[in-house]
Every structure is written in C-alpha cells, then in structure tokens.
Amino acid sequence: MKFQEKLLYSHIAFEELFDVSNPIHEKRLKALKVFEKKGFPSRKDEAWKYTSLNSLINRDYALFPKKETPIELKKVKKFFLYEIDTYKIIFIDGVYSPFLSDTTHDGLDVCLMSAALSKFKYRKIIERYFGNISDNKDSLTALNTSYTREGAYIYVPKNVVAEKPIEIIHFSTGKEQAIWLHPRNLIVLDTNSQAQIIERHQSLKSHEVVTNSVTEIFTNKDALLDYYKIQNDLTSSSLIDNTYISQEKNSTASVHTFSLGGKIVRNNLNFFHMGERINSTLKGITILDGDQHVDHYTLVKHSQPNCESFQEYKGIFSEKSKGVFNGKIFVESIAQKTNAFQQSNNLLLDDLATVNTKPQLEIFADDVKCSHGCTIGQLDNDALFYLRSRGVPKKEAKALLTYAFANNILDGVQLPIIKKRIKSLISKKLGVNLGFDL
Amino acid sequence: MLKIKNLSAKVDGKTILKGINLEVKPGEVHAIMGPNGSGKSTLASVIAGHEDYEVIKGSMSYQGEDLSEMDPESRSHKGIFLSFQYPVEIPGVSVTNFVKTAINASRKAQGFDDMPANEMLKKIREKADLFDIDSRFLSRSLNEGFSGGEKKRNEIFQMAMIEPKLAVLDETDSGLDIDALKVVANGVNKFRNKDNAIIVITHYQRLLEYIVPDFVHVIFEGKTVKSGSKELAMDLESKGYDWIKEKN
C-alpha cells in the first residue's frame, strides 16, 4: 500500500480516538477529502517545481504513536534557551511531554492544542480562529488539518505582554524507525498584546522523520509578534512548515527563519493583511552543505492600503546542497501606498551547489513602492586574500567572509540569546573556531 | 631578507611584471615609486602571495626560503605583512576580534598558545594610543563604513599589532590628509627597527618626507628601471615621471 493510501485508511482509526461531536471533526473530514482528491504535490505543480517530495513519500511511516517516550532533560537541554526563563511546550514524537514543558494559564494561555480542542472554555476561540486563515485547498495543509490532534495553543489576551519568550519544541526520538508528524499550532495575539516565540523541530538520533506542520497566527489590532524558527535538524529529517499569519490593523509581525540543517525543508510562509498600517518582516539565513535542500516559499498579500512588508533572505550553499527562494508579493487594487521590499542574496561556494531564486510580484494598485532583487555570487578572491595575508587560514577566512555576508540579518533579532545561539550554530556549521564568539 | 631576481608575473593571462629586481635587508626602508599602472601594487600582491597572480619567470626568496609555492597565510606567519590600498569590509567582525584572530592564527602556526587575554588587551590599548584610535573604533565592524583615512590608520594599527618582519605599505598615503599622514608615518617610524624592513609603495614624494627611505626604486612598465638613494625621489618630484618614460 502506498503511503498516501495509508494516510486515507488510517484516518478512521485516528478519528476514533476523539470525540466526534467536536466542532473540528467536520473540518478534519473535509480536509481529508481535499487531500484525497489532490494527493501530495509533485514537480508538475508550479509551486513545487524545484522541490520534490518523492524521496519522502515513497515509503512507509508510523503515523500516531500513542504514548510518550520519556527523555532525560540533560540530553535535550542544549536545544532549549536554558540561559533564560521561558515558557515551554515540548512534544516527543508528537506527544506532549509535561515533564519537559512549562506551560501557563496565568494571564495568558500557553498550553496544548488537544486541551484547547476538547475543553469547552476554549471553544469560542477555536471556532473563531481554527482553520480560518490556513489554505484549506492546499493538500499538505489539508493533510495536517485532517490529522490535527496536538500542537501548541497560545492565547495572549488584550493588552498583555508575554513576559517570557515561548519555546515550542518537537523532538523525535527515533523509537519509530520512520515517523510522520502533524503538529498543529494556533497562536492568537489579541489587541495590543505582545509575544516572542521560538519554534524548533529536532531529531535526537538519525531516523526518517517527516514533519508536516501547520501554524496559524493571528495578530489583532496593535499586536506585536516576534517569531523565530530555528531549523538545525539532522540530515535524516525533513520538515514541511506551513505558517499562515493574519494581521489586523497597526500590528507588527516578524518571522526569522534560520535554516542550517535537515534533509528537505520547505517553508511556506504566508502573510495576510486585514487592516491598514501593518508591518510584516520576513528574514532568513540559510547555510547548507551535503545533500541538504531548503525551499523558502513566501507570500505577502497586501489587501489594505498603507502597509509595509520587508523580506530579506541570505543563502550560503556548499557541496551539493540546493536552495530555493520563491517570493510572491500580491498587491490588491485597494492596497494603495503599499511599500513592499524583497531581497534574496546567495553565495554558491562549490561547483555542484545550486540555487533557484524567483521573485513573483503581482501588483494591481498604481500608487505603490515595490522593489525586489536577487543575487547569486561567490566569495570575493581579493577579500579572501586580504584575510589570508593577515595570517587567517583559508578555511577560517572563508568562514569570516560567509558570516560577514549573512550578518546583517541578525540585526533585527530582538532576543540577545537567540542572536548568540544562532552565531554559535553558524560557526559550528562553518566548521571553524575563530577564537571569539561571532 | 627579501631577494627578488628578474621577476615576471601575470594575472588573467596578462603579464604585468616583466623584470623586477629588489633586495631588502633587515633595518632598511625601501620606497617603490612609479606612474599609474606600472605594476607597483601587483608587486605588493605577488610578495604577499595573491593566488590570482602567477610568477612566470625569475625568483623570489624570503629569509632564504623560496616564496613561489607558499600560501598567503604562511607568508604572514613568517612575518610578511601587506597594508592594503583598498582594505576589505567585514561586517559583524570587530577590529579587536579580527586582530585577535590574526595574531592567534600566527601564534598557532608557530606552535605557541593563544596570547593571554590580558596581554592582548594591554597590547591593543598601547598600539591604539600610538595611532590616536579610541576604543569605540575598535569595537566597530572591520572597515565597515570607515572613511579612507580610518581604513589606512586601521591597516597600520594591525601592522603594529602583528609586528611583521617585512611590511609592505601599498599606497598607505592615499586618502590621508596631512594630519592623518603624520600620525600614520609616526607609527611606522616607531615600528621601524634594525631587525625589520619596510617597503613603501607610493606615487608621491610627500610620504617620504615623513618615512625617510634608505633606497628608492622606480618601476616602469613592470620593470625596475632605476634604483638609488632618497635623492632619487626628489629628482622624480621635480622632473616628473616623463623623465623616466623618455629614458626608457
């Protein structure tokens, strides 16, 4: 049986685990029909031209482990921002780990999707927001919706500033040799509220794991969201990240994506503007080697006047790695005075590394400022010579130049601990010890 | 210390140097002058080991060792320093961190441990004072947004930190106003001693009023066409390079 068929058959058994009178039961069933009809995307789909899922979907995976596999804190501590106090929502093989987590209902809700889906007191929020911004015609999003069970649920009420950053971490242990995960997150920032969120998917040993994640985020009026995706997984792990952000007027949302590892990573990052004077920021650093493949597929839909979006992605590709950047900016006719910027800069360090970068602008308003640019280049030989002539060995000199190339992306990182962590991950990724913290 | 005999070198298939002769001994200051495009900067790059330049004839040795197959970092570790005409900007890496990296890379190559932090700090302060460099400057990203003068001053500061045996200063005077020129020249003169040597590459005699050379060489169309004492620089200043061009 093909895995795609298994997903359809297994759904009956999956649904039996739940209360079928739940309002999202219907949404699950509807979504499954979409997936049944469309199946997995192939390279014939324009949006998947440069990323093939064939190597992932032509095999079998375990779908929903029932029990938690305990892991010791000391084994995973390094994946946490342990230097500072944070809220934590931690999952192991898709199952919530109360032991590793640190949730709250004090002033704001940082808890579980399963709880939010089953408890009556969350029903209003669920009915208002769940599935309302994600693209239910998209087959992978639909697949996630049909298997929605667990994930993070965050609700920050009006005028509340989440005082601690919130970490959402999904571990996979390798207990199942191959596992397919469907985390589903819902994040609502109510009027004039603020939150900083860090999301990570991490395998603890080499095994086939595919995570098809959907995150829906709503930033209401005047809200401020600062979101970081740290992607530094093992080369046996793949991630399809579908993030949908709906912004109301005067809200600010920024997403930084650091893609430093994984087998195949696809980031579908979508922003929708529902009011005026919205600010959206999408930034990323991608550093790949070996056979790694990362595809950033962004969409900013400007549907209201006087909004801004700012996208900047830096990619560094060595060995046989592949990068893709597709940035779509859509400006509706009503969205006058839009200011949209997009930039994709790439370094190819080896002959077999490739990058495909494609800006896609559809502008229907006449009084807007939209600019885009992409570059693909190599390290500058003269710059390399400068560093080497000062005694810095070639490898370290290359690393310094590479870091210098990507450095400005870190300027927008608000959390110093994230900046520090990313810098140390970058020097590890570049395989050098420069004798100082970058 | 440095012996260059009948050296020819090419870049991108074009022969730039066509017969350079130069011998530099410890304690000496040599000035290399010549019109635009004569090959002065190419010679500097070839001495420091730029891999885009290929030596096609002649020889070049440093402290008795053939340089032709030596990579730039090894040359640096053995004491060769090049002050760049156009230093490279490295965003995100501070002047201090870069200097530390450079010094410790060299120490490592020579089998020493890293310089202790307090010793490094003391040295940085001492040399920064020498060049009127304040601490804010040291924490800025290397060369990023520096003015022309700041870049050159930073180059000479690095030289003072690294303490090379042979320093090649490529047009260190260009882009400097007279006050900055004096500061830089003063630093170079303090660096100068009986064990190290300096090669000053310049268009103008002006710098040589402050860094007085023992020898002056004139390069024209990739060849050393004239060598002499510091008076040669004065002659050039009064007669201009046409005087050399006519003679060749």
Interface residues (C-beta under 8 A of the other chain):
Chain A: D380 N381 D382 A383 F385 Y386 L387 R388 S389 R390 G391 V392 P393 K394 E396 A397 L400 L401 Y403 A404 N407 N408 L410 L434 G435 F436 L438
Chain B: S45 A48 G49 H50 E51 D52 D71 P72 E73 R75 S76 H77 I80 F81 L82 F84 P87 V88 E89 I90 P91 G92 V93 N97 F98 K100 T101 A102 I103 N104 A105 S106 A109 D114 Q158 I162
